[in-house]
Amino acid sequence: KGLTPDHRAAYGKSWFAEFGKQNTIEKPGGYVAPPLDGIWASAPYFHNGSVPTLWHVLHPSDRPAVWRRKSSTGYDRERQGLEVETFAERPPTTTAPERREYFDTGRFGKSAAGHTFPASLSEDDRTALLEYLKTL
């Protein structure tokens, strides 16, 4: 839905598709999802990076409204993703440079909403799925 068929056709005639040498699907039925191999190492998740761990992907109602990394190299082995601090809102006393450290899902284009299918799974199923994803 991000591009109209006319825009897709234009891209198909541009250098993106080697000026028409590559086949361009002007009316796709969906999108190609990224492969799951190595998913444990590809945090943060979703198209906009709004979800810090796989555990949060599988627990939609527990996704943090605002989060920031604890350190530049911290990794949460239990939840499989970035090691983060979570907040209900960004602290109001942050300076402009400090604001860049926080991921605020309330900002335009930064939402962590949607993708709620995991909510229909039992907690045992979510745990089993997380353990499986750790093996990829």
TAPE-V995265 format. One record per backbone hydrogen bond with DSSP energy under -1.0 kcal/mol. NH is the residue of the N-H (numbers start at 1). CO is the residue of the C=O. E is the energy in kcal/mol with one decimal. If there is no record, write none. Layout:
BEGIN
nh: (NH:NH)
co: (CO:CO)
e: (E:E)
END
This chain:
BEGIN
nh: (8:9:10:11:12:14:17:18:19:22:38:39:41:42:45:49:51:54:55:57:58:62:63:66:67:68:70:76:80:81:82:83:85:87:94:99:101:102:103:105:107:110:119:120:121:126:127:128:129:130:131:132:133:134:135)
co: (4:5:6:7:8:11:14:15:14:17:136:36:38:39:51:46:45:80:79:53:54:59:60:87:103:85:83:81:76:76:52:74:68:66:91:95:98:99:67:65:104:107:116:117:118:122:123:124:125:126:127:128:129:130:132)
e: (-2.4:-2.4:-2.1:-2.4:-2.1:-1.3:-1.2:-1.8:-2.9:-2.4:-1.8:-2.3:-2.0:-1.8:-3.8:-1.6:-1.7:-2.6:-1.9:-1.4:-2.1:-2.0:-1.1:-1.6:-1.9:-2.0:-2.7:-3.0:-1.5:-1.1:-2.4:-1.4:-2.8:-3.0:-1.5:-2.1:-2.0:-1.3:-3.6:-2.8:-1.7:-2.2:-2.0:-2.4:-1.8:-2.3:-2.4:-2.4:-2.5:-2.6:-2.4:-2.1:-2.7:-1.6:-1.7)
END
